[in-house]
Amino acid sequence: MARIGPASREDVPADQREAFDRFVAERGSVPATGPLSVMLNAPEMLARGEHFRAYVRGNSCSLPATVRELAMLVTARENDCQFIWYAHAAAGRRAGLSDDLVNNLRDKRPLTGISAQESAVVEFGQEYFRTRRVSQATFDAALSEFGVRGLAELTSLMGYYALLAFNINAFEMLPEGGEEAPLPV
């Protein structure tokens, strides 16, 4: 059970109701759960974040969909975030990630037979989330795969999803289920 209910127009500050109305008009409704339902309590903050989300999730980003989805899954796994896992495991498979990669990542089993690009994403994310640093060797491997722009985007994408995981986990937003097995936490 989430720690708070969905945001309402009456509960947000009067000076942010325009941003609230804009978001609800674009989305068609107030989200009932998930990180945006939390962030909508500060509509202007959410509006600013939506521009960033659109960039890292969209075609402006130089990273292919498989890399973006894998980055989200690594972030979900490392933050034990069920909501992001449910939202992106199936999407990752549809984007081209193998079942073995997704399942082994979920279950914290060794990842074998993955590409150099996939390995660069996984090692970069896991090393950072586990140590709060990235070694020179791991950085260099990711830089070699993605270039400066791509690595800046990868780092920022993982950071954004870590922000979402923080909101989701702190407010105890659980997914309603889906086609994926839950993270063993």
C-alpha positions in Angstrom: 0.0 0.0 0.0 1.4 3.4 -1.0 2.2 5.8 1.8 0.2 8.6 0.1 -2.8 8.7 -2.2 -2.8 10.4 -5.6 -2.1 14.1 -5.8 -5.1 16.4 -6.1 -5.4 19.8 -7.6 -6.6 21.2 -4.2 -3.6 19.8 -2.4 -0.9 21.5 -4.5 0.1 25.1 -3.9 -2.0 27.6 -5.8 1.0 28.9 -7.7 1.6 25.4 -9.1 -1.9 24.5 -10.1 -1.3 25.7 -13.7 1.6 23.1 -14.0 -0.7 20.5 -12.4 -3.5 21.2 -14.9 -1.0 21.1 -17.8 0.3 17.7 -16.7 -3.1 16.2 -16.2 -4.3 17.5 -19.5 -1.3 16.0 -21.3 -1.7 12.7 -19.5 -5.4 12.5 -19.4 -5.6 11.8 -15.7 -3.8 12.0 -12.4 -1.5 9.0 -12.1 -2.7 6.7 -9.3 0.7 5.2 -8.6 4.3 5.3 -9.5 7.0 8.1 -9.3 4.9 10.6 -11.3 2.1 10.3 -8.8 4.5 11.3 -6.0 6.2 14.0 -8.0 2.9 15.6 -9.1 2.7 16.9 -5.5 5.3 19.4 -6.7 3.9 20.0 -10.2 6.5 22.5 -11.4 9.3 20.1 -10.4 7.6 17.3 -12.3 7.1 19.5 -15.3 10.9 20.3 -15.4 11.7 16.6 -15.0 9.4 15.6 -17.8 11.6 17.5 -20.3 14.6 15.5 -19.2 12.7 12.2 -19.2 11.5 12.9 -22.8 15.2 13.4 -23.8 16.7 10.3 -22.2 13.8 8.1 -23.3 13.3 9.5 -26.8 14.9 9.8 -30.1 17.2 12.7 -29.2 19.2 10.4 -27.1 22.0 8.7 -29.0 21.7 5.4 -27.1 19.8 2.6 -28.7 16.6 1.3 -27.1 18.3 -1.9 -25.9 20.9 0.2 -24.0 18.4 2.5 -22.5 16.2 -0.3 -21.3 19.1 -2.2 -19.9 20.3 0.9 -18.1 16.8 1.2 -16.5 16.8 -2.5 -15.5 20.3 -2.3 -14.0 19.1 0.8 -12.0 15.9 -1.0 -10.9 17.8 -4.1 -9.9 20.5 -2.2 -8.0 17.9 -0.2 -6.2 15.5 -3.1 -5.6 12.8 -1.1 -7.3 9.9 -3.4 -8.2 7.9 -0.7 -10.0 10.7 0.2 -12.5 11.4 -3.5 -12.9 7.8 -4.2 -13.8 7.7 -1.2 -16.1 10.8 -2.1 -18.1 11.6 -5.8 -18.0 9.1 -6.7 -20.7 9.9 -3.5 -22.6 13.6 -4.5 -22.5 12.8 -8.0 -23.9 10.7 -6.3 -26.7 13.6 -4.0 -27.5 15.9 -7.0 -28.0 17.4 -7.9 -24.6 17.6 -11.7 -24.2 15.5 -13.6 -21.8 18.7 -14.9 -20.1 20.1 -11.4 -19.6 16.9 -10.1 -18.1 16.2 -13.2 -15.9 19.8 -13.5 -14.7 20.0 -9.8 -13.9 16.7 -10.1 -12.0 17.9 -13.1 -10.0 21.5 -11.7 -9.5 23.0 -14.6 -11.3 26.2 -14.4 -13.5 25.6 -12.8 -16.8 27.1 -14.9 -19.6 27.1 -14.5 -23.3 26.3 -10.8 -23.3 27.8 -8.3 -25.8 30.5 -5.9 -25.0 27.9 -3.1 -25.1 25.6 -4.9 -22.6 28.6 -5.6 -20.4 29.6 -2.0 -20.4 26.2 -0.9 -19.3 25.9 -3.5 -16.6 29.4 -3.1 -15.2 29.2 0.7 -15.2 25.8 0.7 -13.4 26.6 -2.0 -10.9 30.0 -0.6 -10.0 28.6 2.9 -9.5 25.5 1.8 -7.4 27.6 -0.6 -5.3 30.6 1.6 -4.6 29.4 5.2 -5.5 32.4 5.3 -7.9 33.4 4.0 -11.3 36.9 2.7 -11.8 39.0 3.9 -14.7 38.8 0.5 -16.4 35.0 0.4 -16.2 34.8 4.1 -17.3 37.1 3.5 -20.3 35.1 0.4 -21.4 31.9 2.4 -21.3 33.5 5.4 -23.0 34.8 3.1 -25.8 31.3 1.7 -26.4 29.3 4.9 -26.2 31.6 7.9 -26.7 31.5 11.0 -24.6 28.0 12.0 -25.5 26.6 8.5 -25.1 28.3 8.0 -21.7 27.0 11.3 -20.5 23.5 10.2 -21.5 23.9 6.7 -20.0 25.1 8.2 -16.7 22.3 10.8 -16.6 19.7 8.1 -17.6 20.8 5.9 -14.7 20.8 8.9 -12.4 17.3 9.9 -13.4 16.0 6.4 -12.9 17.7 6.3 -9.5 15.8 9.4 -8.6 12.6 7.7 -9.7 13.5 4.6 -7.6 14.1 6.8 -4.6 10.6 8.3 -4.9 9.0 4.9 -5.6 10.8 3.1 -2.7 10.4 5.9 -0.2 6.7 6.3 -0.8 6.2 2.5 -1.2 4.7 2.6 -4.6 4.3 -1.0 -5.7 3.3 -2.2 -9.2 0.0 -3.8 -9.7 1.7 -6.8 -11.3 2.4 -7.7 -14.8 3.9 -10.3 -17.0 7.3 -10.3 -15.2 8.4 -12.2 -12.1 9.1 -9.8 -9.2 12.6 -8.9 -8.1 13.7 -11.1 -5.3 14.5 -8.6 -2.6 
